[in-house]
Every structure is written in structure tokens, then in C-alpha cells.
Amino acid sequence: MVGMRDVARKAGVSLSTVSLVVNGTGYVSAEMRGRVEAAMRELDYIPNELARNLYSGRTSLIGVIVPTIRHPFFSTLTASLQRAFAARGLRTMLCSTADAEGGEVEYVDMLRRRMMDGIVMGAHTSHAPGYWTSIGRPVVAFDRYLGEGIASVGSDHEQGGRLVADLLVRTGTRHVVTLGGPRAQFHDLQRWMAEHAAIGGGDGPASTFPTVRYHLTLERELRAAGTVHEYLEAGEVHDMQAYAQAARVVCARAAEGQVDAIVSSDVGAAFCVQEALRLGLRIPKDLQIVAYDGTYLAQAAGLRVTAVHQDFDAIADTIAGRMDDAIAGGYGAAGPVDDGAAGDAVGGGTDADEADAGADVVASVLRMIDDLVPVALVPGETTR
């Protein structure tokens, strides 16, 4: 097996010079580097990756944790992340929490043992902020809050909620149904706000799901316009059959004249298009359908679905930039999180109280995200 000593002997240089060339550290003259590289090619020398990692203290490996790659949003996002990290000389290791055992705990353990350089956390987690801030290694959150000092990148979902509401109000919608995941994943944020106001502080929200600001903004805007809105849970993000069943339920109501607009992820919107057409509903005259994500699926549902498009490449580039910063020095690489102005306690009350509470939640969540990536509404054939 060819080693660095063989390369040094062939090139007529010292072992330390070969080490500097292989590891990319220190100064080596162009002439010396050329001799070493020529010897490596001639001897077909392959650097020992493990040894190089031990030498540099780096693995060039980033863990990416998502709920599932069955969902087109997360498959599209991970493809963009892989491209963004590859452009920086980094490889990705994928963890799909719904599709494999072990999940985030296994990856966090690998990060703690320095078997990877950092983690992108893009899945819901029940761990408290203290769990994530205690890791002491580079972590970047996507579309969620993990704790003070941990950078968070997300789409501007408040903007997305306003875009959808404005479209539906302008087109005279009377009754909107949103299909989405379990609301329990973001209602604990409201509970935290109530506790925070009561005790005058705290560790931060248990919720890791700032996408709540899209739902709350949409609900608030529709309520202000006098448009009826309902939220229908369609199961976990990986449960495609639950989305199909929810689409059947809401489209049956639309066929009875009870619902005239549906908002869902690309998956839910595609199921709704197919079910509405099967029932003979005229889209968009009888029923308007808006997708929220803007993946390829919004163009492959039988009709081109009007969609709020999230900029996957911009998201990935921003996450990769934050990860570079974190690896270079700041771990979380986030600015200070001002969660001392969480607003009034949130609880039951009138519609006006709930609207004010929703505004407080949205404002508080916005302060927890370091980088907001704009979204865009792409018109299709499913809205008027």
C-alpha cells in the first residue's frame, strides 16, 4: 500500500512537505507542490481520509435531520442543501426521523464525538432548548427555534400567510379550510408565552415549530376580512394516506357548498385537486386551491396549482453560510435572542383576544429567527 513516505521518496522532498500538501495546511512553494502532486499521481496515492480528519480536527461532514424524505418539500430541501454544502467542500449525511430508528439522538451523539462538523436540524423535536444549547458544537436550525445562541434560518411565513389571505379575500372566498399537521406541534408556543408572562422569564419555548406564524397570520387576516376559516389536521408530515383522507373529507364538504377554498402543502393540495375533479367540482369556480411550498408537485397535480413558493436554493445557501460561521467559531453563530418582550399571556377569550394573541405569537417567533428568506406567490390554474 502506497503511503506518504513513498510519495516523499519519489518526489525527493521531506515527509512534512507531503503532509502539508495532502492536508492543505502551511506554505509550500508551487514547484514543491507540483513535484508532490506529480508523485501522487504516478504512484496512484490516495490520502488516508481518517488520518487527515484527525490531523485537521474536521470531518467535512454535515448531518441533515428532516422528518422524512418521502415528502417533496424535504426531498427538495435536502437536494439544495447537498448542493450548497458540496460547493463549500462539505458532504452531507441524511437522517430522516420518521423513516429510521435512532433519529436525532444518534446524530447529536455523533456530533458530540466529533464524527461530523455540524448538524442542520429541520425536524420537530420534543427536546427542550437546554438540550441543544448544551451540545457545544455547530448546530443550525431550519424553520424552528432550538435555543438562544443557535442560528435559525426560515422562510418568511408571515409574508406567505399574508399573500394567501390577500388572494383569497380579493377573490371573494367565503369559507377557507387549511389542511396541515398536528397543531400540538405549535400550540405549545402559546403555552410558553403564557408561562413566560406569568413568571417574568424562562428558558424559551418548548415549541420548535415557528411555521406557526404562517397559520396564525393567515387566520388573523381572514378573520379581519370576515372570512370563515377552519384548520383540519391531516396527520404527520410523512403520513400521505392521512392527507388523502383529509382531502376526501374536505372536498366532500366543498361538493355540498360548505367550503370554497382549501390551503395545504403541495401534497395536500395535489390530493385535493384530484379529489375535487373526481367529484365534478369546477376548479377554481366552485373551489379554489392554494399550495404552500412550491415544489415540483404543484406543477404535476393534474392542474398547475397556485402556490406559495419557498426559495429552496436561497434557504440552503443561507443555512450553509450560517454553518460556515458556526464551524469557524461561534458554534450557533446567532445573534442574541431578545425573548424578554413576549407580550401578554395567551389563553382563552374572545375572537379579538385570540387575534391579539396570534399577533403576539407571530411577533415573538419572528424575533427567534435570524435569517428570513422571502417567499413568492406563483399563480396557477386553481385560483381565480
C-alpha positions as CSV (number, residue, x, y, z in Angstrom):
1,M,0.0,0.0,0.0
2,V,1.4,3.4,-1.0
3,G,2.0,5.8,1.8
4,M,3.2,9.4,2.3
5,R,6.8,8.2,2.8
6,D,6.7,6.6,-0.7
7,V,5.4,9.9,-2.1
8,A,8.1,11.9,-0.3
9,R,10.8,9.5,-1.6
10,K,9.5,9.7,-5.2
11,A,9.2,13.5,-5.1
12,G,12.5,14.0,-3.4
13,V,11.0,16.0,-0.6
14,S,10.5,15.7,3.1
15,L,7.6,13.8,4.7
16,S,6.4,17.0,6.3
17,T,6.2,18.7,2.9
18,V,4.0,15.9,1.6
19,S,1.8,16.2,4.7
20,L,1.4,20.0,4.1
21,V,0.3,19.3,0.5
22,V,-2.1,16.5,1.4
23,N,-3.7,18.4,4.3
24,G,-3.7,21.8,2.6
25,T,-2.0,23.4,5.6
26,G,1.0,25.7,5.7
27,Y,3.0,27.2,2.8
28,V,4.5,25.0,0.1
29,S,6.1,26.5,-3.0
30,A,4.5,26.0,-6.3
31,E,7.5,24.0,-7.5
32,M,7.4,21.7,-4.5
33,R,3.7,21.2,-4.7
34,G,3.9,20.3,-8.3
35,R,6.5,17.6,-7.6
36,V,4.4,16.2,-4.7
37,E,1.2,16.1,-6.8
38,A,3.1,14.5,-9.8
39,A,4.4,11.8,-7.5
40,M,1.0,11.2,-6.0
41,R,-0.5,10.7,-9.5
42,E,2.3,8.5,-10.6
43,L,2.1,6.2,-7.5
44,D,-1.7,6.4,-7.5
45,Y,-1.6,7.6,-3.9
46,I,-5.0,8.0,-2.1
47,P,-4.8,10.1,1.0
48,N,-6.0,8.4,4.2
49,E,-9.2,10.4,4.9
50,L,-9.4,9.3,8.6
51,A,-5.9,10.3,9.3
52,R,-6.4,13.7,7.6
53,N,-9.5,14.3,9.6
54,L,-7.6,13.5,12.8
55,Y,-4.9,15.9,11.8
56,S,-7.2,18.8,10.9
57,G,-9.9,18.2,13.5
58,R,-12.5,18.3,10.8
59,T,-14.6,15.6,9.0
60,S,-16.1,17.8,6.3
61,L,-19.4,16.0,7.1
62,I,-22.7,17.8,7.9
63,G,-25.7,15.9,9.3
64,V,-29.0,17.0,8.0
65,I,-32.0,16.0,10.1
66,V,-35.5,16.1,8.5
67,P,-38.8,14.4,9.3
68,T,-39.0,12.4,6.1
69,I,-37.7,12.4,2.5
70,R,-41.0,11.0,1.3
71,H,-42.4,14.5,1.4
72,P,-41.4,16.5,-1.7
73,F,-40.6,19.6,0.4
74,F,-37.9,17.8,2.4
75,S,-36.5,15.9,-0.6
76,T,-36.2,19.2,-2.5
77,L,-34.7,21.0,0.5
78,T,-32.1,18.2,1.1
79,A,-31.1,18.3,-2.6
80,S,-30.5,22.0,-2.3
81,L,-28.6,21.6,0.9
82,Q,-26.4,18.9,-0.6
83,R,-25.5,21.2,-3.5
84,A,-24.8,24.2,-1.2
85,F,-22.6,22.2,1.1
86,A,-20.8,20.5,-1.7
87,A,-19.9,23.9,-3.1
88,R,-18.1,24.5,0.2
89,G,-16.3,21.2,0.1
90,L,-18.6,19.6,2.6
91,R,-20.6,16.3,2.4
92,T,-24.0,15.6,3.9
93,M,-25.3,12.7,5.9
94,L,-29.1,12.5,5.9
95,C,-31.2,11.5,8.9
96,S,-35.0,11.0,8.3
97,T,-36.5,10.8,11.8
98,A,-39.8,9.2,10.6
99,D,-38.0,6.7,8.3
100,A,-35.2,5.4,10.5
101,E,-34.7,4.4,14.2
102,G,-32.4,6.4,16.4
103,G,-33.1,9.8,14.8
104,E,-31.7,13.0,16.1
105,V,-30.2,11.5,19.3
106,E,-27.8,9.3,17.3
107,Y,-26.7,12.3,15.2
108,V,-26.3,14.5,18.1
109,D,-24.1,11.9,19.7
110,M,-22.0,11.7,16.5
111,L,-21.6,15.5,16.6
112,R,-20.6,15.4,20.3
113,R,-18.0,12.8,19.5
114,R,-16.7,15.0,16.6
115,M,-17.7,12.4,13.9
116,M,-19.2,15.3,12.0
117,D,-18.6,19.0,11.8
118,G,-22.2,20.2,12.3
119,I,-25.9,19.5,12.2
120,V,-28.8,21.1,10.4
121,M,-31.9,20.5,12.4
122,G,-35.1,20.6,10.3
123,A,-37.4,18.2,12.1
124,H,-39.7,18.7,15.1
125,T,-38.1,17.8,18.4
126,S,-39.5,17.5,21.9
127,H,-36.2,18.3,23.5
128,A,-36.0,21.5,25.5
129,P,-33.7,24.3,24.4
130,G,-31.2,23.3,27.1
131,Y,-30.6,20.0,25.3
132,W,-29.5,21.8,22.1
133,T,-27.5,24.6,23.7
134,S,-25.6,22.1,25.8
135,I,-24.1,20.3,22.8
136,G,-21.5,23.0,22.4
137,R,-20.9,22.1,18.7
138,P,-22.2,23.7,15.5
139,V,-25.9,23.5,15.0
140,V,-28.1,25.4,12.6
141,A,-31.9,25.2,12.9
142,F,-34.2,25.3,9.9
143,D,-37.7,26.8,10.4
144,R,-37.6,26.2,14.2
145,Y,-36.3,27.6,17.4
146,L,-33.8,25.4,19.3
147,G,-32.4,27.8,21.9
148,E,-30.7,31.1,22.5
149,G,-27.4,31.3,20.6
150,I,-28.3,28.7,18.0
151,A,-28.7,30.2,14.5
152,S,-32.1,29.7,12.9
153,V,-33.0,30.1,9.2
154,G,-36.5,30.0,7.8
155,S,-38.8,31.2,5.1
156,D,-40.8,34.4,5.8
157,H,-44.0,32.6,6.6
158,E,-45.7,35.7,7.9
159,Q,-45.3,37.1,4.3
160,G,-46.6,33.8,3.0
161,G,-49.7,33.9,5.2
162,R,-50.5,37.4,4.0
163,L,-50.1,36.5,0.3
164,V,-52.5,33.6,0.7
165,A,-55.0,35.7,2.7
166,D,-54.9,38.6,0.3
167,L,-55.5,36.3,-2.7
168,L,-58.5,34.6,-1.1
169,V,-60.1,37.8,0.2
170,R,-59.7,39.5,-3.2
171,T,-61.4,36.6,-5.0
172,G,-64.4,36.6,-2.7
173,T,-63.8,33.4,-0.8
174,R,-66.3,32.8,2.0
175,H,-65.1,29.6,3.8
176,V,-61.5,28.5,3.9
177,V,-60.1,25.2,5.2
178,T,-56.4,24.7,5.9
179,L,-55.1,21.2,5.9
180,G,-51.9,20.7,8.0
181,G,-50.1,18.7,10.6
182,P,-50.9,18.3,14.2
183,R,-51.5,21.7,15.8
184,A,-50.0,20.4,19.0
185,Q,-46.6,20.9,17.3
186,F,-47.0,24.7,17.6
187,H,-49.6,25.3,20.3
188,D,-47.0,24.7,23.0
189,L,-45.5,28.1,21.9
190,Q,-48.6,29.8,23.1
191,R,-48.4,27.9,26.4
192,W,-44.8,29.0,26.8
193,M,-45.8,32.6,26.3
194,A,-48.5,32.4,29.0
195,E,-45.9,30.9,31.4
196,H,-43.3,33.4,30.4
197,A,-45.6,36.3,31.2
198,A,-46.6,34.7,34.5
199,I,-43.1,34.2,35.8
200,G,-41.3,37.0,34.0
201,G,-38.8,34.9,32.2
202,G,-37.9,31.3,31.4
203,D,-35.7,29.2,29.2
204,G,-37.6,29.8,26.0
205,P,-40.4,28.0,24.2
206,A,-40.8,24.2,24.1
207,S,-42.1,24.6,20.6
208,T,-39.6,24.2,17.7
209,F,-42.2,25.0,15.0
210,P,-42.1,28.7,14.0
211,T,-44.0,27.8,10.9
212,V,-46.9,28.6,13.2
213,R,-46.6,32.2,12.1
214,Y,-47.9,31.3,8.6
215,H,-51.0,29.7,10.1
216,L,-51.6,32.4,12.6
217,T,-51.1,35.2,10.1
218,L,-53.5,33.5,7.6
219,E,-56.1,33.0,10.3
220,R,-55.8,36.6,11.6
221,E,-56.1,38.2,8.1
222,L,-59.1,36.1,7.1
223,R,-60.8,36.8,10.4
224,A,-60.3,40.5,9.9
225,A,-61.9,40.3,6.4
226,G,-64.9,38.4,7.8
227,T,-63.9,35.1,6.0
228,V,-64.7,31.9,7.9
229,H,-61.6,29.8,8.5
230,E,-61.1,26.2,9.8
231,Y,-58.0,24.2,10.5
232,L,-58.2,20.4,9.7
233,E,-55.4,18.2,10.9
234,A,-54.2,15.9,8.2
235,G,-51.7,13.8,10.2
236,E,-48.0,13.8,10.5
237,V,-45.9,15.1,7.6
238,H,-44.9,11.6,6.5
239,D,-48.4,10.1,6.5
240,M,-49.5,10.5,2.9
241,Q,-52.7,8.4,3.4
242,A,-53.8,10.8,6.2
243,Y,-53.5,13.7,3.7
244,A,-55.5,11.7,1.1
245,Q,-58.3,11.0,3.6
246,A,-58.4,14.7,4.8
247,A,-58.7,15.7,1.1
248,R,-61.6,13.4,0.6
249,V,-63.4,14.8,3.7
250,V,-62.9,18.5,2.8
251,C,-63.7,18.0,-0.9
252,A,-67.0,16.2,0.0
253,R,-67.9,19.3,2.1
254,A,-67.0,21.5,-0.9
255,A,-69.3,19.5,-3.1
256,E,-72.1,20.3,-0.6
257,G,-71.3,24.0,-0.9
258,Q,-69.9,24.3,2.6
259,V,-66.2,25.1,1.6
260,D,-65.0,27.2,-1.3
261,A,-61.2,27.3,-0.7
262,I,-58.5,24.9,0.6
263,V,-54.9,25.8,1.6
264,S,-52.4,23.0,2.2
265,S,-48.9,21.8,1.4
266,D,-48.2,20.7,-2.1
267,V,-49.0,17.1,-1.1
268,G,-52.4,18.1,0.4
269,A,-53.2,20.5,-2.5
270,A,-52.4,17.8,-5.1
271,F,-54.8,15.3,-3.3
272,C,-57.5,18.0,-3.2
273,V,-57.2,18.7,-6.9
274,Q,-57.6,15.1,-7.8
275,E,-60.5,14.5,-5.4
276,A,-62.3,17.7,-6.5
277,L,-62.0,16.7,-10.1
278,R,-63.3,13.3,-9.3
279,L,-66.4,14.8,-7.6
280,G,-67.0,17.0,-10.6
281,L,-66.2,20.3,-8.9
282,R,-65.2,23.2,-11.1
283,I,-61.7,24.5,-10.2
284,P,-61.4,27.4,-9.5
285,K,-65.1,28.5,-9.9
286,D,-66.5,26.2,-7.3
287,L,-63.3,25.6,-5.3
288,Q,-60.0,27.4,-5.1
289,I,-56.9,25.5,-4.0
290,V,-53.6,27.0,-2.9
291,A,-50.5,25.0,-2.2
292,Y,-47.8,26.1,0.3
293,D,-44.2,25.1,-0.6
294,G,-43.9,25.3,-4.4
295,T,-42.1,22.0,-5.2
296,Y,-42.4,20.1,-8.5
297,L,-45.6,18.5,-7.2
298,A,-47.5,21.8,-7.5
299,Q,-47.0,21.5,-11.3
300,A,-47.8,17.8,-11.5
301,A,-51.3,17.6,-9.8
302,G,-53.4,17.5,-12.9
303,L,-53.7,21.3,-12.9
304,R,-51.0,23.9,-12.2
305,V,-51.7,24.7,-8.6
306,T,-51.3,28.3,-7.4
307,A,-48.5,28.0,-4.8
308,V,-46.5,30.0,-2.3
309,H,-43.0,29.2,-3.4
310,Q,-40.3,28.8,-0.9
311,D,-36.8,29.6,-2.3
312,F,-35.0,26.3,-1.6
313,D,-31.7,27.4,-3.1
314,A,-31.6,30.6,-1.1
315,I,-32.6,28.7,2.1
316,A,-29.8,26.2,1.5
317,D,-27.2,28.9,0.8
318,T,-28.2,30.8,3.9
319,I,-28.0,27.7,6.1
320,A,-24.6,26.7,4.6
321,G,-23.3,30.2,5.3
322,R,-24.5,30.1,8.9
323,M,-22.9,26.6,9.2
324,D,-19.6,28.1,7.9
325,D,-19.8,30.8,10.6
326,A,-20.6,28.2,13.3
327,I,-17.7,25.9,12.3
328,A,-15.3,28.8,12.1
329,G,-16.0,29.9,15.7
330,G,-19.4,30.8,17.1
331,Y,-21.0,27.3,17.3
332,G,-24.6,28.6,16.9
333,A,-23.4,31.7,15.2
334,A,-26.6,33.5,16.1
335,G,-27.1,37.0,17.5
336,P,-28.7,37.4,20.9
337,V,-32.3,36.4,21.1
338,D,-34.5,39.0,22.8
339,D,-37.2,37.0,24.3
340,G,-37.8,39.4,27.1
341,A,-40.8,41.0,25.4
342,A,-43.0,38.1,24.8
343,G,-46.2,40.0,25.1
344,D,-49.3,39.3,27.2
345,A,-50.3,35.9,28.4
346,V,-52.2,33.8,25.8
347,G,-55.3,31.9,26.7
348,G,-59.0,31.6,26.0
349,G,-61.1,34.6,25.3
350,T,-63.0,36.4,22.6
351,D,-62.1,36.4,18.9
352,A,-60.5,39.8,19.5
353,D,-58.4,38.4,22.3
354,E,-57.3,35.5,20.1
355,A,-56.4,37.8,17.3
356,D,-54.2,39.9,19.6
357,A,-52.7,36.7,21.0
358,G,-51.9,35.5,17.5
359,A,-50.2,38.8,16.7
360,D,-48.1,38.4,19.9
361,V,-47.1,34.9,18.9
362,V,-46.1,35.9,15.4
363,A,-44.1,38.9,16.7
364,S,-42.3,36.7,19.3
365,V,-41.5,34.0,16.8
366,L,-40.1,36.5,14.3
367,R,-37.6,37.6,16.9
368,M,-36.4,34.0,17.2
369,I,-35.4,33.6,13.5
370,D,-32.1,35.1,12.5
371,D,-32.5,34.9,8.7
372,L,-35.9,35.1,7.0
373,V,-35.9,34.1,3.3
374,P,-38.7,35.8,1.2
375,V,-41.4,33.7,-0.4
376,A,-43.3,34.3,-3.6
377,L,-46.9,33.6,-4.8
378,V,-46.8,31.8,-8.1
379,P,-50.3,31.9,-9.8
380,G,-51.7,28.7,-11.4
381,E,-55.0,27.3,-12.6
382,T,-56.5,26.6,-9.3
383,T,-57.4,30.2,-8.2
384,R,-59.5,32.9,-9.7
